[in-house]
Amino acid sequence: MTTVNVYSQAQRLIKRLLKKLLKEVLSYQDGNLSSWLVEKKIKILCANYRFLLKPHKNSFLKTLAGSYAVDHESISKTASQMAELEIGGRHMIKVEEKLKTLLTPQYSWLFKHMGRLEKGVKFLVDMRTDVLDLLSELDPQCHDHIMLQQLNSNLRELLSLWFSVGFLNLERVTWKSPCLMLQKISEYEAVHPVRNWADLKQRVGAYSRRCFVFTHKSMPDEPIVVLHTALSDEISASTREIVAAHSRMSVDIQMMSVTAADTVEDPSCVKAAIFYSITSTQKGLQGIELGNYLIKRVVCELQAEFPLVSQFSSLSPIPMFKNWLLDKIKGAEKGDQDNIVNSDVWQPVHEHLNCDWLELRKQLVTNSWHQDAQLIQLLRTPLLVSCAHYLYVEKRRGYAFDSVANFHLKNGAVMWRLNWLADLTPRGLSNSCGMMVNYRYFLDDTESNSRNYLENKKINATEQFIDLISKSAKSKI
């Protein structure tokens, strides 16, 4: 028998053992057993689950969601009994308690006990990651998806309680922080990938940069959310300007007759804080608001350290803009006249490319337009107009279609400035044709802006955005 066959057989054996163990453990919830015994069995369950490969994990999760949810027949029968009882009577209260118990899935008891184990919270966060991955692969109409969605909701509700802001610790990460923390911040970075250790040192170094993280006492070595902040004398419009602010605000300590070999911030120069990267590191915490609380806490920290800082803004990517634009171009190729790329602002580009849609797509896909000075000038206005339309007009359920925009607008920021050629890295050009956007936080208005967006779906934007959007609404070519 080959090694592969032996391993596959071992996986199937573990899967059967897990399902048997799962049934045994869940039978304990109605018994009067030692907590030590229950904990021991659940530890074994968790250890074996971690060993499973993805197909066997999926099978286990389907069993957990389908066989240990709620008893729909008992719920229906109890609800029917309630309908016949006197409202507010003693017997109704007892039936309500019974119904409440019936409406709680069996696996909810299991999850609570898992969370009490050492590293149990991290186990549940990772398990929810597996659940989310499985849900993305299933047909939303199939029975497994429906049952797994209920399990996912139960896990999310539980994790929301455990990861409420009162249980989170704010930490500033520096070059002297534990190596494991620095390594994980480097690995998790999703907005601007860390190139090397020197790059990481600059981002967490004391001068002109700050890095803050939320941690949880049940996951002490894990950064839950990471926020990178640049200090400046003004709001930066590009990644290059963030780097330039480093030298612009320098104070040579030796000129101040202080013995040192480095530079420090001059508090009188620090008037702006730019949040240039925020990353949620745990997919299993998806849908649980943490980043907005981190920004609010960091604002307080920076104001305490730099009394003159009054301008707070993100410098944000627009990760899906170019894909959206390419879809619009494909639609125009097929004859869709009600299309942003058929507006007047695109006319000079069409003429330059002889109305060749394929050539336009090729220029954008390969980023070769950025090597052509004439095309750079021709594309500036149509790309800015189209991007403003994408950010401000395109919606999902009435809210901003762009996930980054939606995040900052929910937090009460203003769609403040769209920046041309702000990120010329291959990643920046491929995601958004090099554009970035500032979402600015006016502290006195953030609460009203947030409520207006969440309750009325109203986006607060500056005149720059409104002017650009008005150009996209003109006659079609």
C-alpha positions as CSV (number, residue, x, y, z in Angstrom):
1,M,0.0,0.0,0.0
2,T,1.4,3.4,-1.0
3,T,2.0,6.2,1.5
4,V,-0.8,8.3,-0.2
5,N,-3.3,5.4,0.3
6,V,-2.2,5.0,4.0
7,Y,-2.7,8.7,4.6
8,S,-6.1,8.7,2.9
9,Q,-7.2,5.8,4.9
10,A,-6.0,7.5,8.1
11,Q,-8.0,10.6,7.2
12,R,-11.2,8.5,6.7
13,L,-10.6,6.8,10.0
14,I,-10.2,10.1,11.8
15,K,-13.3,11.5,10.1
16,R,-15.4,8.5,11.4
17,L,-13.8,8.8,14.9
18,L,-14.7,12.5,14.9
19,K,-18.3,12.0,14.1
20,K,-18.6,9.3,16.8
21,L,-16.8,11.6,19.3
22,L,-19.0,14.5,18.3
23,K,-22.2,12.5,19.0
24,E,-20.7,11.4,22.4
25,V,-19.7,14.9,23.4
26,L,-23.0,16.5,22.5
27,S,-24.8,13.8,24.6
28,Y,-23.1,15.2,27.7
29,Q,-25.0,18.5,27.7
30,D,-28.0,17.0,29.3
31,G,-26.0,15.0,31.8
32,N,-24.3,15.7,35.2
33,L,-20.7,14.9,34.2
34,S,-17.4,16.2,35.4
35,S,-16.3,19.4,33.5
36,W,-12.8,17.8,33.4
37,L,-14.1,14.9,31.4
38,V,-16.1,17.1,29.0
39,E,-13.1,19.4,28.5
40,K,-10.8,16.4,27.8
41,K,-13.2,15.0,25.1
42,I,-13.6,18.4,23.4
43,K,-9.8,18.8,23.4
44,I,-9.5,15.5,21.5
45,L,-12.2,16.6,19.1
46,C,-10.4,19.9,18.3
47,A,-7.0,18.2,17.9
48,N,-8.3,15.7,15.4
49,Y,-10.3,18.3,13.5
50,R,-7.1,20.3,12.9
51,F,-5.5,17.2,11.4
52,L,-8.2,16.8,8.8
53,L,-7.7,17.8,5.1
54,K,-10.2,20.2,3.6
55,P,-12.7,17.6,2.1
56,H,-13.0,15.8,5.4
57,K,-13.3,19.0,7.3
58,N,-16.2,20.0,5.0
59,S,-17.9,16.6,5.6
60,F,-17.5,17.1,9.4
61,L,-18.9,20.7,9.2
62,K,-21.9,19.5,7.1
63,T,-22.7,16.8,9.7
64,L,-22.3,19.3,12.6
65,A,-24.6,21.9,10.8
66,G,-27.2,19.3,9.7
67,S,-27.5,16.9,12.5
68,Y,-26.9,19.1,15.6
69,A,-28.9,22.2,14.8
70,V,-32.4,22.6,16.2
71,D,-35.4,20.2,16.3
72,H,-37.8,22.0,13.9
73,E,-40.7,19.6,14.8
74,S,-40.4,20.3,18.5
75,I,-40.2,24.0,17.9
76,S,-43.4,23.9,15.8
77,K,-45.2,21.9,18.4
78,T,-44.2,24.2,21.3
79,A,-45.0,27.3,19.3
80,S,-48.5,25.9,18.6
81,Q,-49.0,25.3,22.4
82,M,-48.0,28.9,23.1
83,A,-50.7,30.2,20.8
84,E,-53.4,28.6,23.0
85,L,-52.0,30.0,26.3
86,E,-53.0,33.1,28.2
87,I,-50.5,35.9,27.5
88,G,-48.3,36.7,30.5
89,G,-49.5,33.7,32.4
90,R,-47.1,31.6,34.5
91,H,-47.5,28.6,32.2
92,M,-46.7,30.7,29.1
93,I,-43.4,31.9,30.7
94,K,-42.4,28.3,31.2
95,V,-43.3,27.4,27.6
96,E,-41.3,30.4,26.5
97,E,-38.2,29.2,28.3
98,K,-38.7,25.8,26.7
99,L,-39.0,27.4,23.3
100,K,-35.9,29.5,23.9
101,T,-34.0,26.3,24.7
102,L,-35.3,24.5,21.6
103,L,-34.4,27.5,19.4
104,T,-30.7,27.2,20.5
105,P,-28.8,24.8,18.3
106,Q,-27.0,21.9,20.0
107,Y,-23.6,23.0,18.6
108,S,-24.0,26.3,20.4
109,W,-23.3,24.5,23.7
110,L,-20.2,22.9,22.1
111,F,-18.9,26.2,20.8
112,K,-19.1,27.8,24.3
113,H,-17.1,24.9,25.8
114,M,-14.6,25.1,23.0
115,G,-14.1,28.8,23.7
116,R,-13.1,28.0,27.3
117,L,-10.1,25.9,26.2
118,E,-6.6,27.2,25.9
119,K,-6.4,28.6,22.3
120,G,-10.1,27.6,22.0
121,V,-11.2,31.0,20.8
122,K,-8.5,30.9,18.0
123,F,-9.8,27.4,17.1
124,L,-13.3,28.8,16.6
125,V,-12.1,31.7,14.6
126,D,-10.3,29.3,12.3
127,M,-13.3,27.0,12.2
128,R,-15.5,29.9,11.0
129,T,-12.9,30.5,8.3
130,D,-13.5,26.9,7.1
131,V,-17.3,27.5,7.3
132,L,-17.1,30.6,5.2
133,D,-14.9,28.9,2.6
134,L,-17.3,26.0,2.3
135,L,-20.3,28.4,2.0
136,S,-18.7,30.2,-0.9
137,E,-18.4,26.8,-2.7
138,L,-22.0,25.7,-2.2
139,D,-25.2,26.6,-4.1
140,P,-27.1,29.1,-1.8
141,Q,-30.3,27.2,-2.5
142,C,-29.1,23.8,-1.4
143,H,-29.9,22.3,2.0
144,D,-26.3,22.1,3.2
145,H,-25.8,25.9,2.5
146,I,-29.0,26.8,4.5
147,M,-27.9,24.7,7.5
148,L,-24.3,26.0,7.3
149,Q,-25.5,29.6,7.2
150,Q,-27.4,29.0,10.4
151,L,-24.2,27.6,12.0
152,N,-22.2,30.5,10.6
153,S,-24.7,33.0,12.2
154,N,-24.4,31.3,15.5
155,L,-20.6,31.4,15.4
156,R,-20.6,35.0,14.3
157,E,-22.9,36.0,17.2
158,L,-20.7,34.2,19.7
159,L,-17.5,35.7,18.4
160,S,-19.1,39.2,18.3
161,L,-19.6,38.9,22.1
162,W,-16.1,37.7,22.7
163,F,-14.5,40.3,20.4
164,S,-16.4,43.3,21.6
165,V,-14.2,46.3,22.0
166,G,-14.1,46.1,25.8
167,F,-12.2,42.8,25.5
168,L,-9.6,44.1,23.0
169,N,-6.2,45.5,23.9
170,L,-4.7,48.4,21.9
171,E,-0.9,47.9,21.4
172,R,1.6,50.0,19.5
173,V,4.0,47.9,17.6
174,T,7.6,49.0,17.3
175,W,10.9,47.5,16.1
176,K,11.4,46.3,19.6
177,S,8.2,44.3,19.7
178,P,8.4,40.5,19.8
179,C,9.7,39.0,16.6
180,L,6.6,36.8,16.2
181,M,4.3,39.9,16.2
182,L,6.5,41.7,13.6
183,Q,6.5,38.6,11.4
184,K,2.8,38.2,11.5
185,I,2.2,41.9,10.7
186,S,4.5,41.4,7.7
187,E,2.6,38.3,6.6
188,Y,-0.9,39.6,7.1
189,E,-0.3,43.0,5.3
190,A,-2.9,43.1,2.5
191,V,-2.8,46.7,1.2
192,H,0.9,47.4,0.7
193,P,2.9,44.1,0.9
194,V,6.1,44.3,3.0
195,R,9.1,43.9,0.7
196,N,11.7,43.0,3.4
197,W,12.7,43.6,7.0
198,A,14.1,47.1,6.2
199,D,10.7,48.0,4.8
200,L,9.0,46.7,7.9
201,K,11.4,48.5,10.2
202,Q,10.5,51.8,8.5
203,R,6.8,51.1,8.9
204,V,7.0,50.4,12.6
205,G,10.0,52.7,13.4
206,A,9.5,55.6,15.7
207,Y,10.0,58.4,13.2
208,S,7.0,59.6,11.2
209,R,5.2,56.2,11.3
210,R,3.0,54.5,13.8
211,C,1.7,50.9,13.8
212,F,-1.2,50.0,16.1
213,V,-2.9,46.6,16.6
214,F,-5.8,45.2,18.5
215,T,-5.1,42.0,20.3
216,H,-7.3,39.7,22.4
217,K,-6.2,38.0,25.6
218,S,-7.3,34.7,24.3
219,M,-5.1,35.2,21.2
220,P,-2.1,37.1,22.7
221,D,0.3,36.5,19.8
222,E,-2.2,37.4,17.1
223,P,-2.7,40.9,15.7
224,I,-6.5,41.0,15.2
225,V,-6.5,44.3,13.2
226,V,-3.5,46.2,12.1
227,L,-3.4,50.0,11.4
228,H,-0.4,51.7,9.8
229,T,-0.3,55.4,10.1
230,A,2.0,58.1,8.6
231,L,2.6,61.4,10.3
232,S,2.8,64.5,8.1
233,D,2.3,68.2,8.0
234,E,-0.5,67.8,5.4
235,I,-2.8,65.1,4.0
236,S,-0.8,63.0,1.5
237,A,-2.1,62.5,-2.0
238,S,0.1,59.5,-2.9
239,T,2.5,56.9,-1.5
240,R,5.3,59.1,-2.7
241,E,4.2,62.0,-0.6
242,I,4.1,59.8,2.5
243,V,7.8,59.0,1.9
244,A,8.5,62.7,1.2
245,A,7.0,63.8,4.5
246,H,9.6,61.7,6.3
247,S,12.4,64.1,5.2
248,R,10.3,67.2,5.1
249,M,9.5,67.0,8.8
250,S,13.0,65.8,9.9
251,V,14.6,67.4,12.9
252,D,18.4,66.7,13.3
253,I,18.9,65.9,17.0
254,Q,22.6,66.7,16.7
255,M,21.7,70.3,15.7
256,M,19.7,70.4,19.0
257,S,22.9,69.4,20.9
258,V,21.5,66.0,21.8
259,T,23.6,63.0,21.3
260,A,21.8,60.6,19.0
261,A,22.2,59.1,15.6
262,D,18.7,59.3,14.3
263,T,15.8,61.8,13.8
264,V,12.6,62.3,15.8
265,E,9.3,64.0,15.0
266,D,9.0,67.7,15.6
267,P,5.6,67.9,17.4
268,S,5.0,71.3,15.9
269,C,5.2,69.8,12.4
270,V,2.9,66.9,12.9
271,K,-0.5,68.2,11.9
272,A,-1.9,65.3,9.9
273,A,-2.3,61.6,10.4
274,I,-2.8,59.4,7.3
275,F,-4.1,55.9,7.7
276,Y,-2.5,54.2,4.7
277,S,-3.2,50.6,5.6
278,I,-5.8,48.8,7.7
279,T,-5.9,45.0,7.7
280,S,-8.2,42.6,9.4
281,T,-6.1,39.5,9.8
282,Q,-8.7,36.9,10.7
283,K,-11.1,35.8,8.0
284,G,-13.1,34.1,10.7
285,L,-14.0,37.5,12.2
286,Q,-15.5,38.7,9.0
287,G,-18.6,40.8,9.6
288,I,-17.6,41.8,13.1
289,E,-16.8,45.5,13.3
290,L,-13.3,46.1,14.7
291,G,-11.5,48.4,12.3
292,N,-13.6,51.4,13.1
293,Y,-13.0,51.0,16.8
294,L,-9.3,50.8,16.2
295,I,-9.3,54.0,14.2
296,K,-11.1,55.9,16.9
297,R,-8.7,54.6,19.6
298,V,-5.7,55.5,17.5
299,V,-7.0,59.0,16.9
300,C,-7.1,59.5,20.7
301,E,-3.6,58.2,21.1
302,L,-2.2,60.5,18.4
303,Q,-4.0,63.5,19.8
304,A,-2.5,62.8,23.2
305,E,1.0,62.5,21.7
306,F,0.7,65.3,19.1
307,P,-1.6,68.1,20.4
308,L,-1.5,70.0,17.0
309,V,-2.6,67.0,14.9
310,S,-6.1,67.9,13.6
311,Q,-6.3,66.4,10.1
312,F,-7.1,62.7,9.9
313,S,-7.5,60.9,6.6
314,S,-7.0,57.6,4.9
315,L,-5.0,57.1,1.8
316,S,-6.9,54.2,0.4
317,P,-6.7,51.8,-2.5
318,I,-9.6,51.1,-4.9
319,P,-9.1,47.4,-5.3
320,M,-11.8,46.4,-7.8
321,F,-12.1,49.6,-9.9
322,K,-10.2,48.3,-13.0
323,N,-12.1,45.0,-13.0
324,W,-15.3,47.0,-12.9
325,L,-14.1,49.3,-15.7
326,L,-13.1,46.4,-17.9
327,D,-16.6,44.9,-17.5
328,K,-18.1,48.2,-18.6
329,I,-15.8,48.2,-21.7
330,K,-16.9,44.6,-22.5
331,G,-20.5,45.8,-22.2
332,A,-19.9,48.7,-24.6
333,E,-18.3,46.3,-27.1
334,K,-21.6,44.3,-27.1
335,G,-23.6,47.4,-27.8
336,D,-24.5,48.7,-24.4
337,Q,-25.0,52.4,-25.0
338,D,-26.0,53.4,-21.4
339,N,-22.4,52.9,-20.3
340,I,-19.9,55.2,-18.6
341,V,-17.3,54.5,-21.3
342,N,-19.7,55.9,-23.9
343,S,-19.8,59.3,-22.2
344,D,-18.3,62.4,-23.8
345,V,-15.2,62.4,-21.5
346,W,-14.0,59.2,-23.2
347,Q,-14.3,60.7,-26.8
348,P,-10.6,61.8,-27.1
349,V,-9.4,58.3,-26.1
350,H,-11.7,56.6,-28.6
351,E,-10.4,58.9,-31.4
352,H,-6.8,58.2,-30.4
353,L,-7.4,54.5,-30.5
354,N,-9.6,54.5,-33.6
355,C,-12.6,53.4,-31.6
356,D,-10.9,50.1,-31.1
357,W,-12.4,48.6,-27.9
358,L,-10.0,45.7,-27.9
359,E,-7.0,48.0,-28.0
360,L,-8.4,50.0,-25.1
361,R,-8.8,46.9,-23.0
362,K,-5.3,45.7,-24.0
363,Q,-3.8,49.1,-22.9
364,L,-5.6,48.9,-19.5
365,V,-5.0,45.2,-18.8
366,T,-1.3,45.3,-19.6
367,N,-0.8,48.8,-18.0
368,S,1.1,49.8,-21.2
369,W,-0.8,53.1,-21.3
370,H,1.3,54.2,-18.4
371,Q,4.4,54.0,-20.7
372,D,2.8,56.4,-23.3
373,A,2.9,60.1,-22.3
374,Q,0.1,61.0,-24.7
375,L,-2.2,58.3,-23.4
376,I,-1.5,59.3,-19.8
377,Q,-2.8,62.8,-20.6
378,L,-5.8,61.5,-22.6
379,L,-6.8,59.0,-19.9
380,R,-6.5,61.3,-16.9
381,T,-10.0,62.9,-17.1
382,P,-12.0,59.8,-18.2
383,L,-10.3,57.6,-15.6
384,L,-10.9,60.1,-12.8
385,V,-14.5,60.6,-13.9
386,S,-15.2,56.9,-14.2
387,C,-13.5,56.2,-10.8
388,A,-15.6,58.9,-9.1
389,H,-18.7,57.3,-10.6
390,Y,-17.7,53.9,-9.4
391,L,-17.1,55.1,-5.9
392,Y,-20.1,57.5,-5.5
393,V,-22.8,56.1,-7.8
394,E,-22.3,52.3,-7.9
395,K,-24.2,50.7,-5.1
396,R,-24.8,47.4,-3.4
397,R,-28.1,47.3,-1.4
398,G,-28.0,51.1,-1.4
399,Y,-24.5,51.4,0.0
400,A,-21.2,52.0,-1.7
401,F,-20.3,49.1,-3.9
402,D,-16.6,49.5,-3.1
403,S,-15.8,47.7,0.1
404,V,-13.1,50.1,1.2
405,A,-15.4,53.1,0.6
406,N,-18.2,51.4,2.5
407,F,-15.9,50.8,5.5
408,H,-14.8,54.4,5.8
409,L,-18.2,55.9,5.1
410,K,-19.8,53.7,7.8
411,N,-17.2,55.1,10.2
412,G,-18.3,58.6,9.3
413,A,-15.6,59.7,6.9
414,V,-16.1,62.1,3.9
415,M,-15.2,61.1,0.4
416,W,-12.7,63.8,0.2
417,R,-10.2,63.6,-2.7
418,L,-9.5,61.3,-5.6
419,N,-5.7,61.2,-6.4
420,W,-4.3,60.7,-9.9
421,L,-1.3,58.4,-10.2
422,A,-1.0,58.0,-6.5
423,D,0.2,54.4,-6.5
424,L,2.5,53.5,-9.4
425,T,3.4,50.0,-8.2
426,P,2.3,47.1,-10.4
427,R,-0.3,46.3,-7.8
428,G,-1.7,49.9,-7.8
429,L,-1.8,50.1,-11.6
430,S,-3.5,46.7,-11.9
431,N,-6.1,47.4,-9.2
432,S,-7.1,51.0,-9.9
433,C,-5.0,52.4,-12.7
434,G,-2.8,54.0,-10.1
435,M,-5.5,56.1,-8.4
436,M,-6.1,56.3,-4.6
437,V,-8.6,58.1,-2.6
438,N,-8.6,60.1,0.7
439,Y,-11.5,59.5,3.0
440,R,-11.2,62.3,5.6
441,Y,-12.4,62.2,9.2
442,F,-13.8,65.5,10.4
443,L,-14.0,64.5,14.1
444,D,-17.0,66.8,14.9
445,D,-19.0,65.4,12.1
446,T,-18.1,61.7,12.1
447,E,-21.1,60.6,14.1
448,S,-23.7,62.5,12.0
449,N,-22.0,61.4,8.8
450,S,-22.1,57.7,9.9
451,R,-25.8,57.9,10.9
452,N,-26.7,59.6,7.6
453,Y,-24.9,57.0,5.6
454,L,-26.2,54.0,7.5
455,E,-29.8,55.2,8.0
456,N,-30.3,57.3,4.8
457,K,-27.6,55.8,2.5
458,K,-26.3,59.3,2.0
459,I,-22.6,59.7,0.9
460,N,-20.9,62.9,2.0
461,A,-18.5,63.9,-0.7
462,T,-16.6,67.0,-1.6
463,E,-17.0,69.3,-4.7
464,Q,-14.2,67.5,-6.5
465,F,-16.3,64.3,-6.5
466,I,-19.5,66.0,-7.4
467,D,-17.9,67.8,-10.3
468,L,-16.3,64.6,-11.7
469,I,-19.6,62.8,-11.4
470,S,-21.5,65.5,-13.3
471,K,-19.1,65.0,-16.2
472,S,-20.1,61.3,-16.4
473,A,-23.8,62.2,-16.7
474,K,-23.4,64.2,-19.9
475,S,-24.6,63.0,-23.3
476,K,-23.4,59.7,-24.7
477,I,-21.2,59.4,-27.8
